[in-house]
Amino acid sequence: MLDGQREPGETGGPSVSGRPVDKADGLFGRLTAYREDVFRVCLGFSRDAAEAEDLCRDVFLKAFGRGETLRSLEGARIWLLRIARTTCLDWIRFNSRRPTISLEALPRGIATTETMGAQAADCVHPPGENLQARRETALARVKSAAADLPRRQREVFILREYGGLSYEEIAHTLKIKLGTVMSRLNRARKAVVAAVRQASEESHE
């Protein structure tokens, strides 16, 4: 048999440059490299660090079981985050409760949400000696406001601000137009900032 030919009945995995690839030939390493992205998306939907860990585990179990549906390793990130989104939406359907989390449970490095919280806090109160405390409070309010967004806006917001997906990747993941992504994200950001600002003003009346 010539090199590169398959035995009868042999199946190939995802491909790179047209070459069949086994899970052991790179799928495991490629997917686990996106674990932080998956966790952040799960945390954005669940708002609970422990639940996010469980959801993250479920996502990877599903992904490894569906490896044959991945056409190429280059598209692994979008494919994996699409599984994460579906898993989280299924979890939401079966869980009516909305748990709260402590600030310590939130992952750091979510630049845009932290910036939004800081800007909202600074708009209501000028910087001072309690600036950091106010920003931590504002960040928690950002998380709460995001959870109250309409479902379609919340999905785009989470995939962008938690998952770090580009507009094009979000459009690919949700199978919507790029303009729709931009519109939903713009409305979501405005709603979050307005909600944080209102909560801050009310707490100091």
Buried (B, 14 or more C-beta within 10 A) or exposed (E): EEEEEEEEEEEEBBBBEEEBBEBEBBBBEBBBEBEBBBBBBBBBBBBBBEBBBEBBEBBBEBBEEEBEEBEBBBBBBBBBBBBBBEBBEEBEEEEEEEEEBEEEEBEEEBEBBBBBBBBBBBBBBEEEEEBEEBBBBBBBBBBBBBBEBEEBBBBBBBBBBBBBBEBEBBBBBBEBEEEBBBBBBEBBBEBBBEBBBBBBEEEEE
